[in-house]
Amino acid sequence: STYLGRLTHILDTTDPKLLLTPSEKVECAVEFLEDYKNGTAPKYSDEQLWQWQRIKNSFFHPDTGEKIYAPFRMAGFVPFGSPIVIGLLWPNPSFAATIFWQWLNQTHNACFNYSHRNASKHTPFNKYIEGYAGAVTSAVTIAVSLQALIKRAHVFSPTTKMLIQRFIPFPAVASANICNVVLMRKNELEDGIEVLDDQNNVVGTSKIAAKRALTETAITRVVLPIPILIFPPIIMSVLERSKYLTYNRGMRIFWHSIVVTACFAIALPHAIALFPQNSQINVNELEEEFKDKTDQTVLYYNKGL
């Protein structure tokens, strides 16, 4: 219920070591948790139970129970996403490189969004295709337009142009992230999402809860790229003043990769922890019909990621 508590939880779920968990151990964790839930398992320690729950949460979608592919798990977001961010932030890219990295980034984001979607209500797959197409189009259009504008500007020195170009990925990615979330999940705004009581019983479907879920997700997707796409260019501009990096391309690539990956690994859990995934909302803030459906004052919904 606190930011620190959520941050600790996210740091746990984004641990890349979870990707190395053997499939046999995953199956055992699910089996043991099910037995414990049904009261048929021997007594286990809290530490064992939390470890099994940690494994299950990492591998399976909370609504559907489907297994999530490794590149799109929380634990895989930094290892698989870092090479993309490194490419996005590479200095002085060509138009072709800009288009490629923006496309690859939005493809990765779209797959991640789909893997962690709110699946309490069915969504036609073409809705996700629309969201993906809109995100790619907006990201590529903004990035290429800004890059062309800077290259043609005569008021900046070559050094200033290069520095500004390094910040172009942020507005492109941030705006595309919003577009991606809204387009891929706009059916939730139209149909609403399920709202549950404290016993996980479905009370009803709410458009107000859906609007809040998408707003919280969109804010997270704007905050997330800030330290990833803003800090590395600043840090690298300082490091590259060293003659050692200026004349050593291999070391420049090495430090560029280290700085980007470190910023990514730090930013991800802090951004995701802004809002709880299973958020709560007061019944008085929901549609009038909910006042007659439950005597509880607070209900819950899956925000998605």
C-alpha positions as CSV (number, residue, x, y, z in Angstrom):
1,S,0.0,0.0,0.0
2,T,3.1,2.3,0.1
3,Y,5.5,3.4,-2.6
4,L,8.4,1.8,-0.8
5,G,6.5,-1.5,-0.4
6,R,5.6,-1.5,-4.1
7,L,9.2,-0.7,-5.1
8,T,10.5,-3.6,-3.0
9,H,8.0,-5.9,-4.7
10,I,8.8,-4.7,-8.2
11,L,12.6,-5.1,-7.5
12,D,11.8,-8.6,-6.6
13,T,9.7,-9.3,-9.7
14,T,12.1,-7.7,-12.2
15,D,15.1,-9.7,-10.9
16,P,16.6,-11.1,-14.1
17,K,17.7,-14.3,-12.3
18,L,14.1,-15.4,-12.4
19,L,14.5,-16.0,-16.1
20,L,16.9,-18.9,-15.2
21,T,14.3,-20.7,-13.1
22,P,14.0,-24.3,-14.4
23,S,10.5,-25.3,-15.8
24,E,10.3,-28.1,-13.2
25,K,10.7,-25.7,-10.4
26,V,8.0,-23.5,-11.9
27,E,5.6,-26.4,-12.1
28,C,6.3,-27.4,-8.6
29,A,5.7,-23.8,-7.3
30,V,2.3,-23.7,-9.0
31,E,1.4,-27.2,-7.7
32,F,2.5,-26.4,-4.1
33,L,0.6,-23.1,-4.1
34,E,-2.6,-24.8,-5.3
35,D,-2.3,-27.4,-2.6
36,Y,-1.7,-24.8,0.0
37,K,-4.8,-22.9,-1.2
38,N,-6.9,-26.0,-1.0
39,G,-5.5,-26.9,2.4
40,T,-4.1,-30.2,1.3
41,A,-0.4,-29.3,1.5
42,P,2.0,-29.9,4.4
43,K,2.9,-26.8,6.5
44,Y,5.5,-24.7,4.7
45,S,7.4,-21.7,6.0
46,D,6.4,-18.2,4.9
47,E,9.7,-17.8,3.1
48,Q,9.0,-20.9,0.9
49,L,5.5,-19.8,0.1
50,W,6.6,-16.3,-0.9
51,Q,9.4,-17.7,-3.1
52,W,6.9,-19.9,-4.9
53,Q,4.5,-17.0,-5.3
54,R,7.3,-14.9,-6.6
55,I,8.1,-17.5,-9.3
56,K,4.4,-17.9,-10.2
57,N,3.8,-14.1,-10.6
58,S,6.9,-13.8,-12.8
59,F,5.8,-16.5,-15.2
60,F,2.0,-16.3,-15.4
61,H,-0.6,-13.6,-16.2
62,P,-2.7,-12.8,-13.1
63,D,-6.0,-12.8,-15.0
64,T,-5.6,-15.6,-17.6
65,G,-3.1,-17.8,-16.0
66,E,-1.3,-18.0,-19.3
67,K,2.5,-18.4,-19.4
68,I,4.3,-15.2,-20.5
69,Y,7.2,-15.5,-22.9
70,A,10.6,-14.7,-21.4
71,P,11.3,-11.4,-23.4
72,F,8.0,-10.0,-22.2
73,R,8.1,-11.0,-18.5
74,M,8.9,-8.3,-15.9
75,A,12.2,-10.1,-15.2
76,G,13.0,-10.0,-18.9
77,F,12.2,-6.3,-19.6
78,V,15.7,-4.9,-18.8
79,P,17.8,-7.7,-20.3
80,F,15.8,-7.8,-23.6
81,G,15.0,-4.1,-23.6
82,S,18.4,-2.6,-23.0
83,P,19.8,-3.4,-26.4
84,I,16.9,-1.5,-27.9
85,V,17.4,1.5,-25.7
86,I,21.2,1.4,-26.6
87,G,20.2,1.6,-30.2
88,L,17.7,4.4,-29.7
89,L,20.3,6.5,-28.0
90,W,23.2,5.9,-30.4
91,P,24.6,9.3,-31.4
92,N,24.0,10.7,-34.8
93,P,21.8,7.9,-36.2
94,S,20.7,7.7,-39.9
95,F,17.1,8.0,-40.8
96,A,17.0,4.3,-41.5
97,A,18.5,3.5,-38.0
98,T,16.0,5.9,-36.3
99,I,13.0,4.2,-38.0
100,F,14.4,0.7,-37.2
101,W,15.0,1.3,-33.5
102,Q,11.7,3.2,-33.0
103,W,9.8,0.3,-34.7
104,L,11.7,-2.3,-32.7
105,N,11.0,-0.4,-29.4
106,Q,7.3,-0.1,-30.0
107,T,7.1,-3.7,-31.1
108,H,8.7,-4.8,-27.8
109,N,6.4,-2.4,-25.9
110,A,3.3,-3.7,-27.7
111,C,4.1,-7.3,-26.9
112,F,4.8,-6.4,-23.3
113,N,1.5,-4.5,-23.1
114,Y,-0.4,-7.4,-24.5
115,S,1.4,-9.9,-22.2
116,H,0.4,-7.8,-19.1
117,R,-3.0,-6.5,-20.3
118,N,-6.1,-6.4,-18.1
119,A,-7.8,-9.6,-19.4
120,S,-10.9,-9.5,-17.2
121,K,-12.9,-8.8,-20.4
122,H,-12.3,-10.1,-23.9
123,T,-10.7,-7.8,-26.4
124,P,-10.7,-8.5,-30.2
125,F,-7.1,-9.0,-31.4
126,N,-7.5,-6.4,-34.1
127,K,-7.7,-3.7,-31.4
128,Y,-4.2,-4.6,-30.4
129,I,-3.1,-4.4,-34.0
130,E,-4.6,-0.9,-34.3
131,G,-2.7,0.2,-31.1
132,Y,0.5,-1.3,-32.4
133,A,0.2,0.4,-35.8
134,G,-0.7,3.8,-34.1
135,A,2.3,3.6,-31.7
136,V,4.8,2.7,-34.4
137,T,3.4,5.5,-36.7
138,S,3.5,8.1,-34.0
139,A,7.0,7.2,-32.8
140,V,8.6,7.0,-36.2
141,T,6.9,10.2,-37.4
142,I,7.9,12.3,-34.4
143,A,11.5,10.9,-34.3
144,V,12.2,11.4,-38.0
145,S,10.5,14.8,-38.1
146,L,12.5,16.1,-35.2
147,Q,15.7,14.6,-36.6
148,A,15.2,16.2,-40.0
149,L,14.3,19.6,-38.3
150,I,17.5,19.6,-36.3
151,K,19.7,18.6,-39.2
152,R,18.4,21.4,-41.3
153,A,18.6,24.0,-38.5
154,H,21.5,26.5,-39.1
155,V,21.4,28.2,-35.8
156,F,23.1,25.3,-34.0
157,S,26.7,24.3,-34.1
158,P,27.5,20.7,-35.1
159,T,28.2,19.8,-31.4
160,T,24.9,21.3,-30.3
161,K,23.1,19.5,-33.0
162,M,24.6,16.2,-32.0
163,L,23.6,16.8,-28.3
164,I,20.0,17.8,-29.2
165,Q,19.7,14.7,-31.5
166,R,20.5,12.5,-28.5
167,F,17.3,13.8,-26.7
168,I,15.0,13.2,-29.8
169,P,14.1,9.6,-28.7
170,F,12.3,10.9,-25.5
171,P,9.4,12.9,-27.0
172,A,9.0,10.2,-29.7
173,V,8.9,7.3,-27.2
174,A,6.8,9.1,-24.6
175,S,4.1,10.2,-27.0
176,A,4.1,6.7,-28.7
177,N,3.8,5.0,-25.3
178,I,0.7,7.0,-24.6
179,C,-0.7,6.2,-28.0
180,N,0.2,2.5,-27.6
181,V,-1.6,2.3,-24.2
182,V,-4.7,4.2,-25.3
183,L,-5.2,2.5,-28.7
184,M,-4.5,-1.0,-27.5
185,R,-6.8,-0.7,-24.5
186,K,-9.5,1.7,-25.8
187,N,-12.1,-1.0,-25.6
188,E,-11.7,-0.9,-21.8
189,L,-12.8,2.8,-21.9
190,E,-15.8,1.7,-24.1
191,D,-16.8,-1.4,-22.2
192,G,-15.3,-0.9,-18.8
193,I,-13.2,-3.4,-16.7
194,E,-14.2,-5.7,-13.9
195,V,-14.2,-4.4,-10.3
196,L,-13.9,-6.8,-7.5
197,D,-14.5,-7.0,-3.7
198,D,-11.9,-8.0,-1.1
199,Q,-12.8,-11.6,-1.7
200,N,-12.0,-11.4,-5.5
201,N,-15.7,-11.6,-6.4
202,V,-16.7,-9.6,-9.4
203,V,-19.1,-6.8,-8.4
204,G,-19.6,-5.3,-11.8
205,T,-18.0,-3.5,-14.8
206,S,-16.9,0.1,-14.6
207,K,-15.8,2.6,-17.2
208,I,-14.7,5.0,-14.5
209,A,-12.3,2.3,-13.2
210,A,-11.1,1.7,-16.7
211,K,-10.4,5.4,-17.2
212,R,-8.4,5.6,-14.0
213,A,-6.5,2.4,-15.0
214,L,-5.5,3.8,-18.4
215,T,-4.5,7.2,-16.9
216,E,-2.2,5.6,-14.3
217,T,-0.7,3.3,-16.9
218,A,-0.1,6.3,-19.3
219,I,1.5,8.3,-16.6
220,T,3.8,5.4,-15.8
221,R,4.8,5.1,-19.5
222,V,5.7,8.8,-19.7
223,V,7.7,8.8,-16.5
224,L,9.6,5.5,-17.3
225,P,11.5,6.9,-20.4
226,I,12.7,10.1,-18.6
227,P,15.7,8.6,-16.7
228,I,16.3,6.1,-19.5
229,L,16.4,8.5,-22.4
230,I,17.4,11.8,-20.7
231,F,20.2,10.9,-18.2
232,P,22.4,8.7,-20.5
233,P,22.9,11.5,-23.1
234,I,23.9,13.9,-20.3
235,I,26.3,11.3,-18.7
236,M,27.8,10.3,-22.0
237,S,28.4,13.9,-23.1
238,V,30.5,14.3,-19.9
239,L,32.3,11.0,-20.3
240,E,33.2,11.6,-23.9
241,R,35.2,14.7,-23.0
242,S,37.8,12.2,-21.9
243,K,40.5,11.7,-24.6
244,Y,40.4,8.0,-23.8
245,L,36.8,7.7,-25.0
246,T,37.2,10.2,-27.8
247,Y,39.7,8.1,-29.7
248,N,38.6,4.7,-28.5
249,R,35.4,3.6,-30.2
250,G,35.3,0.3,-28.5
251,M,35.4,1.8,-25.0
252,R,32.8,4.4,-26.1
253,I,30.4,1.6,-27.1
254,F,31.2,-0.2,-23.8
255,W,30.4,2.8,-21.6
256,H,27.4,3.8,-23.6
257,S,26.0,0.3,-23.0
258,I,26.8,0.3,-19.3
259,V,25.3,3.7,-18.7
260,V,22.1,3.0,-20.6
261,T,21.6,-0.5,-19.0
262,A,22.2,1.0,-15.5
263,C,19.7,3.8,-16.0
264,F,17.2,1.3,-17.4
265,A,17.5,-1.1,-14.5
266,I,17.1,1.8,-11.9
267,A,14.3,3.5,-13.7
268,L,12.0,0.5,-14.4
269,P,11.1,-0.5,-10.9
270,H,10.8,3.1,-9.7
271,A,8.4,4.0,-12.5
272,I,6.2,0.9,-12.2
273,A,5.9,1.3,-8.5
274,L,4.2,4.7,-8.9
275,F,0.8,3.0,-8.8
276,P,-0.2,-0.5,-7.5
277,Q,-1.1,-3.0,-10.2
278,N,-4.2,-4.1,-8.2
279,S,-5.5,-0.6,-7.4
280,Q,-8.4,0.3,-5.2
281,I,-11.2,2.8,-5.7
282,N,-13.9,4.1,-3.4
283,V,-17.4,3.0,-4.3
284,N,-18.6,6.6,-4.2
285,E,-16.3,7.4,-7.1
286,L,-17.8,4.6,-9.3
287,E,-21.1,4.6,-11.2
288,E,-24.2,4.9,-9.1
289,E,-25.2,1.3,-9.7
290,F,-22.3,0.0,-7.6
291,K,-23.9,1.5,-4.4
292,D,-26.7,-1.1,-4.7
293,K,-24.4,-4.0,-5.6
294,T,-22.1,-4.0,-2.5
295,D,-21.9,-2.9,1.1
296,Q,-18.1,-2.5,0.9
297,T,-16.7,1.0,0.7
298,V,-13.6,0.1,-1.4
299,L,-13.4,-2.1,-4.5
300,Y,-10.4,-3.3,-6.6
301,Y,-9.4,-3.5,-10.2
302,N,-6.3,-4.7,-12.2
303,K,-4.6,-1.7,-13.6
304,G,-2.4,-3.6,-15.9
305,L,1.2,-2.6,-16.7
